[in-house]
Amino acid sequence: WDARPHSSRAYQRTATTMNRERMSLVRPPYVDPTTNICYDTDSADYQGWLTKQSMWLKDWRRRYFILKGSKLFFARSEYSAPHGMVDLSLCTTVKSADLKAHKRNSFEV
């Protein structure tokens, strides 16, 4: 343990290194399997962790969601390639699903 105060120069070097590391972590694009259209998922409007019900097994899984424009992408981790997308511009309703899912703050698209 070093009790000496850190110089601002040392701090700046560390912050610069961290920024470079963050910039090198670029999320791969989403490629729509039916149309082969490639969607950029960097520079998201909003992003974060949500719990999503799986389509086939109906179990709940933690996924990283990326909202960019009207497209909502989901991935297994923050910097893995998204494996699904919901085009919200094509959705007609968004409603509460608290009773159906037995989970607070849930919604159905």
Summary of the structure (lengths in Angstrom):
residues: 109
radius of gyration: 19.2
end to end distance: 52.3
largest distance: 60.7
contacts: 219
relative contact order: 0.13
helix: 22%
strand: 31%
